[in-house]
């Protein structure tokens, strides 16, 4: 069954996701968008909104991503381990495995952090602190709990593909058809640095896996922040998530430059507020908030910060690859800038951390 604007109301009523009174009074508004999934957003005047997602391509990979999204919401709302985290994510209403349909809470009249940053043209310290607290709420060692929790056993503990350098850089350079990968392949020093980053991976905690500004939703009061989209969730290294926030800040800066000419180092109009000087104090605040919530010792905080910066560089290289997908054979200037920036970081992570005043 394919959900449409004509049949979705009856489906939701039949499954008990929508109250008959709301339907009869007409106090709801339905909108539909389509990307990799078919998305329906339902606003209700008296009740919470509904976010309905159905797979378009019924293949094994996309079905698994949908199941991870559903399992993460169920786990966080049902387990005593994640009581605080449950207050920071959408309510879970149900998952229909036969039709690959997930129903969660919809936050109407909101914007994500990415939209807020470019709307306000400044980096909010308050939002940085809230992102740190949300991540800390589900970043803890659950090694002992995995044995007795079927929802946790569902996750496959996969290392992020960008850290799998053997798979990323196959031995036959002739078969590489992406300019970013080809460029990495030419620089074996960068490959070795990526291998070193991958060797630090530890599986100890539930992770979101796809942390970025766009997945943090700022509620209409501009105070609360929610975390959405758990399709890439897994058991893994929690610092990979923190690196995702770091990545959002520094990618915004690198991607603010002219993407047509590598020689033109001017930022695009309206993005001048993004600079290393404006970003690093906010990143430092975010890290110190996270480290304090995790009760890291000073030594642990220093070591884990360096590891997070290394992960950030790996994630940015992944962004360069993804941004260059449309132009496989020739590298975009901003993809080249990201590779240069990340190679510089990985060559001397501690020196960069000191240069940015993140450590003494």
Secondary structure, 3 states (H helix, E strand, C coil): CCCCCCCHHHHHHHHCCCCHHHHHHCCEEEEEEECCEEEEEEEECCCCEEEEEEECCCCHHHHHHHHHHHHHHHHHHHCHHHHHHHCCCCCEEEEECCCCEEEEEECCCCEEHHHHHHHHCCCCHHHHHHHHHHHHHHCCCCHHHHCCCHHHHCCCCCCCHHHCHHHHCCCCHHHCCCHHHHHHHHCHHHHHHHHHHHHCCCCCEEECCCCCHHHEEECCCCCCEEECCCCCCEEECHHHHHHHHHHHHHHHHHCCECCCCCCCCCECCCCCCCCHHHHHHHHHHHHHHHHHHCCCCHHHHHHHHHHHHHHHHHHHHHHHHHHCCCCCCCCCHHHHHHHHHHHHHHHCHHHHHHHCCCCC
